[in-house]
Amino acid sequence: MTNLDTSPSVSTETAYLLSIPVETLRPLIEDVLRSVDGFPGWPLGQVALEEKSAAICIGVKPHVLRDARLRLKLPHTLVGRTVTYTSDELKSSLNRMSVNH
């Protein structure tokens, strides 16, 4: 059996050191984390948002989210008198209400 490959052999032992400052990558990392973990605009590190902020994150007016909570029994958490939502609560509710599910 003959070897038909006549190209010169390339060494795979060459290693290159690439140094990128973490601050340069921070915006990219934060964008990736937002897209994976929650909604666009959901603040990193926030477990739950108040109703007004949560409404803005999912792109509706606060009264729309409030009405949906009251009529459709959206899962939420009361902290005192403050209504809060986690991104998981909102995702599951939106999936459940989706017309195409």
N, C-alpha and C positions, 0 to 999 in steps of 0.2 A: 504494500500500500504506500502510495507516495503522498507527500504533503504538497498541496497545490498553493498554499498561502506563501507568497514570496515577500510580503511586507516585513519590514524590520520589526523585531520584537521590542515591545515597549515595557520598560520596567515599571512595576506597580509599587515598588518600594520607596519611591520619592514621596515625601510628605511635605506639605506646605502649611505653614502656620498663618492663620488668618486672625487678626486681632481687630474686633469691632467693639467700640465702647457700648456698654449696656444702655446708656442714655439714648444712643442712636436707634437701638432696637425697641425701646420702650413703647413708642406709639404703635408699632406693628404688633407687638405682643398684646397690648391692650385691645386692639381691634379684633385680633383672633379670639381672645377670651370673651369679648362681648358677643361675637357671632356664635360662639359655641355654647356659652352659658345662659344667655338671656336674650333680651330684646335690644335692638340698637338704641343707644342712649341710656340703657340701664346702667347706673353708676357701679363701677367695679367695687366689690367689697360690701355692697348693700344686700342684706338678706331680704329685706322687704321695703316697699315704698308706700307712702301715704297715697290715698286715693287720687289726689290731683296729679302727683308725679307719675304714678302708675298709668293713669289715663294718657298722659303726654307720651310716655314710652311706647304704648301700643297704638298711638295715633288716633285717639278719640278724645272728645271733650269730657271733662270730669263728670258732667251730669249724665252722659251716656253710660259711663261705667257704673255710676251710682244707681241709675235706673235698672241696669242689667243685674246688679247685685240684689236689688230689692225684688225684682220680678222673677229672675231666673235662679235666684239663690246661688250666686257665685261664691265659691269658697273664699273666705277672707278671715282676717284675724283682728280682733278688737284689742287695742292697747289703751285701756281707759275708755275714752270715747272716740279715739282715733281709729279709723278703718285703715288697715294695711293689707297689702297683697304681696305674696312672693311670686317670683317669676314662674315657678312650677305651677302654682295655682292658676295663674293667668294662662299659661300655655295649655294646661289640660282643659280649662274652660273654653278657650278659643277653639281647640280641636274638637271638643264635644259639640260646639255650636256651628262648626263649619258646615257649609252647604254641601261640600264635595266629599264628606268623610264616609 
